[in-house]
C-alpha cells in the first residue's frame, strides 16, 4: 500500500471534521437551480477582467477559472491583490466562481509531490476568492490511456487518496472528470474510482462529450453519475475519420433539453459550464467573445425548451 493511500485511510474516520460543512462544501450556484457558466479556458487571450465582464454581459451566472500555466489565474502569477480585486469585480457583477480548472492528472502529468503542491495552491486561490460562501472546487482530468485501465486502476486509487488528503487538509474539494483519451474514459470507471475513495471532498464532473465519443447513451451515462456529480461541463463531439473532434454546444447531436430535464429530475443543483476545447480556440480566426455568446444562446434556449428552473 502506498504512503498516500495510508495517509488517506488514517484520515478517513475524521473526514467530515476536515471539510467545510456539507451545505457549503461545493460552490453554491443559484439556490436549487441550474446556473449557466462559461469556462475561461476558452478565453486565454482575453484579459481576465474583460473576460469576466463579457461573461456577465452575455448573461452567464458563473465562470470557471483556469489555473494551468500560461493562463491569467495560474497561481504563481495571480497575486493575492489581483485575487481580491477579482473577488470584488465578481461580486459587483453578480457572478460566482463555479470551479478552478487545473489539469494535474493522476498518471502522466505532475509527480505526486507536485500534484499535492498544485492542490494547495488551488486551495489558496479558492480561499482568496471566497467571500464567506462555499469554495469553488478544483476540476481536473486523470491521465493515463484507456488501454491502461486494468493495469493502472489500483495505482490511481492510491494516488487519488493522496489528492483527497491534501484537499481536505486545505478545507478544499475536488471534482474529477473522465476523458475519452484517458484511463478513466467511461461513467462506470469514474464511478468505480469514486467508490474506492469515498469522501465528502471528492465528487464527479459530468461531461457527456467524452461519453458521446464512445456512443454511450446520454440518459444512462447521467444516471450512472448523477448522485456523485457536483459540476457539469458541456460541449459536443463528432467523429471524423475515426477521430473524435470537439464542437461547441449545439453544433453536434447532444439533446440539451433532455439533459437539463434529466438533471432537474435527479435534483442536480449547480453549474453547467460551457467548455471550449483547445481544438477550437487554437484555430486561426477564433473569436472568444462571439463563441461565448453562441454557447450562452444555445444553452439558454435549451433551458427554456426544457422548462427547467435556472439562476
Buried (B, 14 or more C-beta within 10 A) or exposed (E): EBEBBBBBEEBBEEBBEBBBEEEBBBBBBBEEBBBBBBBBBBBBEBEBEEBBBBBBEBBBBBBBBBBBEEBBBBBEEBEEEBBEEBBEBBEEBEBBBBBBBBBBBBBEBBEBEEBBBBBBBBBBBBEBBBEEEBBBBBBBBBBBBBEBBEEBBEBBBBBBBBBBBBBBBBBBBBBBBBBBEBBBBBBBBBBBBBEBBEBBBBBBBBBBBBBBBBEBEBEEBBBBBBEBBBBBBBBBBBEEEEEBBBBBBBBBEBBBBBBBBBBBEBEBBBBBBBBBBEEBBEEEEEEBBEBBBBBBBBBBEBBEBBEBBBB
